[in-house]
């Protein structure tokens, strides 16, 4: 066996190793990551962590808190929840493309400021129709946030340093379930002439969101080359390491890449985009229903409304820490799918505990397992897709499409737990078991596909793409690009 055969054999054994030898036809980036001192990498990441992540954490925390309490019961409650997701879904892909055209450091705070204003004025709503209209515009403003934040982080962090950062802001979701419930309970006790209780939830939370958005305008950088808190040498290194991380999938940096409908087509025809969008749809169904109905589920165990809100705190705190742990270990091992399978299995066990007994302690314990299992799956599936797409416009389209498809689950989730199924809600729990089980099957299929595709690329069976199309138009289809498992 000659040297080249040995190298290819090694690659086929470990197809998820990211840095393989380049073929002669490939364009070398100006600087390899090995030429950048590891201490420089750490310093750049540390500066990005301290200057970017706190703002994203705050945005995501506020977005979930703003969805908490509508002071409604029954079918009206379900409809008011669902109307939010109509515009929320429609704007996902367009918003990501707009973010690429606009300055991301301005665009994300603008979204935050707009929905903060809408949320504030929701407190003045006096009719159910007015509430539905306000919820519609709230969804319109919030719709581009999650995909925009994922795309934004992918401009600053290398592929396998990104998930930990996604986890650091996404853990605000379970935290909001803990903090938001306590805040809503306290604000609802305020009584004034004309406004009793719940409107103050929107007044206070909306005002906080608006102020936070305005302040963020002045601090978020648009791209690595725009980061004023880096030295000129660090900015240059931050740009060059992203070029190296693209593995020949892009010949342009984020500042110079131009929109082309070709990249939209590449994204929509990608197997990872379609399967990971379906997987996200399947896992976000229990995520949404758990977040929206956890107080209802706990109240069905026989507790008062206030006590039920307090009892939502421990399961959500459990979810907070498991998100951080799962994202940390996933980045360390550069694996995504296996940790998603573990999370899904834990989730199913939790729902079985809720279904199989009427003992309160066991049922309450089941909510801990559901939170611990399902919350980490969301950042894992989003980062998994982002890792497997390049260049930036492919990532923008694919990420937006994934979140758009996933959010259709909201129409299932908001009608999963209905009054006639109280107090056991067996139908709702069974639906969630089914969606999570289907997600496991899809994850296994995708792991198999990506492993086979990596082996074909490592062995040269995809080199024909270099002759069929210009290298700079292959993106993540480039033979040298390795798919994350």
Order of alpha helices (4+ residues) and beta strands (2+ residues): alpha-alpha-alpha-alpha-alpha-alpha-alpha-alpha-alpha-alpha-beta-beta-alpha-alpha-alpha-alpha-alpha-alpha-alpha-alpha-alpha-alpha-alpha
